[in-house]
Amino acid sequence: MAALVTPTPGAIAAALYAVRTARLETPRPILDLFRSVLRDIDELEAQMLPQTLGRLLGLFAADPLRRSALLDTIATFDMFETLPDIRRLLEEYLSPEALVTAAKLAANPGVRPDDREWISGLIRDRSIDSNLRRMLEIVSDPNAQPFGVLENAAHSERWPGAEDAHPDQVAPIVALDESGAPALEKWSVAASLHESGATVRRVPADWSARPFSFWLSPAVLVLSWDPASFSRLVSTYPAMSASQLRQLPRTAYAHNTAVRYSAEFYGQDRIVAPRIATGLTDLSPIDPDAYHLGSFDSHEVAVLSGTRRNDLYANLHKALPPSQRKGHDVYWSFSQVVALRTWQYFRSQAGGRRPSLDLLTALESFAGAKSPTAVGVTADGQVLRRQDDYWVNVTSDQIYIEQVRSLDAVFQPFELGGYAGASEGRSNVPALLGPTDHSKVHPALLGGSPAVIGTRLPVRALAEYERDQGAGSAHRAYGLDVAVANDVLPLGHRLLAA
Amino acid sequence: MSPAELVDRLIRLVEDDDDLPAKARQDAKGLRAVAVANPDRALEHLKTLAADVAANLPVHDSPEDLAKCVGIENFWAFYCRAEVKAVSSATYKQLVMAAVDPAQQLLSDLKSDPTLVDAIHSWMVPFTQIASMGGAELESALVIRHGPPYSVFVFPQVLLSVAGIRVRHALAVDAVPEGLWEWRKGGPSAGIDEFIDRDISRSALGHIEWRL
């Protein structure tokens, strides 16, 4: 893979836009800002993400609130690579927040010794508020003695291996060993860990300095994509053992696995998996908060929209390019699946007008609505909303009187005719939101992959397990009712075969 | 959402708000041409326009106590003293939850800046409308994206008046700075009014409540 040595102007522009438009008013501004930044970046850009965010620090001098949020994001996700940029910032102005961020990052073994020494000198020699100086010493010096609740918490969090550390008084620390880690997935895992209540500590693949002796401890969970690299940690921290190591899968759902491992290690009272149901029962999949979510791969798009995979990459590539790329893999959003399915739906209607490709763009860019019954579509590409007894164009407000289908109708199963319908296994397009009696599709759940109702089990994973381990193995392994397994497995096999 | 989509929706919000001066709505509409060629610039212009318009809208004394609901990560990020931020937001949440009096803990960790809330984030609701609500009820009533716990800043009417803080109902121009394209007039949900102010000074704060 090609390696970048500096962020590209395009990456900086995209990150700048994300930070400028991130919502700071939300209850979790750091998480939301970070996820805004992660949206639409590719693997190479993900590798340079800290350097990219570091470059932005100087651009927000006139917007201290946003710069503060950026510093918090950098500290929260342990982006030690930004230290040279923070150093430049501090050389201009001794901002307390920048100082705290720098002191936190300086403990990471990825930090160059001269940067670490510079921070220590700054704390020691410059005129700083005494309370702040005291806390900076606690965070940057493992031998500083803490007093009081806050200092003890700061000490225990930064130096979990210290004898006087109290790990139960701070948020669970999860160390992410980055050796062999896919960059995008690594950040996604970090975001999910933060969301679930953990503090993320990055263990870089390359060390610029020997780690501080108390920086890790046997009580810290280590997640790794390359378990063989754990030996270097054990050689540095001899008390650490394989019992605190978990290997992450190289899949788009590694973040779910990471949260599950963390909850098993620290307890479900301390690591709380994000509520899928944040109203999943209440939140309609086409609600504006959910409609543009989802990461459907080509197999899922093919089955749920009644489209051949080849067509996604060939005939439809320009009209409906994937919304996300992760390395060589591409994904489509729920809005795109809805758009494509609607287009296919109109194609399936006997005697109906041949649908316009404009329909794809219109539905993809549609903001969303509270319910599928409140949204109408037409074959010529209009998206309409229900107003009293009329269908009204969402952009022009004009009343539409020709034949309209509600999205609710499109979400029901339908059959394709002609060439597409003749292809094996594609004659029936299953219901979109409930492809089978015991499975559901929701863009906020597992990226939209069809899952067993009431669980986070993707039906395709069940089918894979069954394929590898033999018939009847999946329901036993996952504790599913036989009837449930029998209902969802054909869909899983169909997804595999698509 | 792409910059073009975002600015298009924000322009539409301002255009459609008939409580705004006609000229402001017309000026917003005029930005469509800029948005086609350069959505980023159009967004900048729209923010400037929104700030200018918001600064000149009529305000009045608040007839009642007002409140602002803030998530714990938000409190840590924007309201805490710098030294408190030496711990992560996750650990801070744990410390507050373990405190004998979480509300008092929040108050003692509050930064001392004279301005507590800047103008573009000064969204408030009448305190009486949320006074008896727990965290889950607040989440629903205020349509908050992330779950509780929350801290609630309470601004008594008397202190608001002494601090010279005057308010008005939120309008579309208030949604522009944060890009709240889904904002709708009339409050976040039924029975909840929404007010906004210019900067809110620390002196207007009465107390903080902790809602699980």
Interface residues (C-beta under 8 A of the other chain):
Chain A: Y17 T21 R23 L24 E25 T26 P27 R28 P29 I30 L31 D32 L65 S68 A69 D72 A75 T76 P96 E97 L99 V100 A103 K104 D129 N131 L132 R134 M135 L136 I138 V139 V149 L150 A153 A154 E157 Q169 V170 A171 H194 G197 A198 T199 R275 T278 P288 D289 H292 S365 A367
Chain B: M1 P3 E5 L6 R9 D40 L43 V70 G71 I72 E73 N74 W76 A77 F78 R81 A82 E83 V84 K85 A86 V87 S88 S89 A90 T91 K93 Q94 L95 A98 D118 H121 W123 I144 R145 H146 G147 Y150 E178 G179 L180 W181 E182
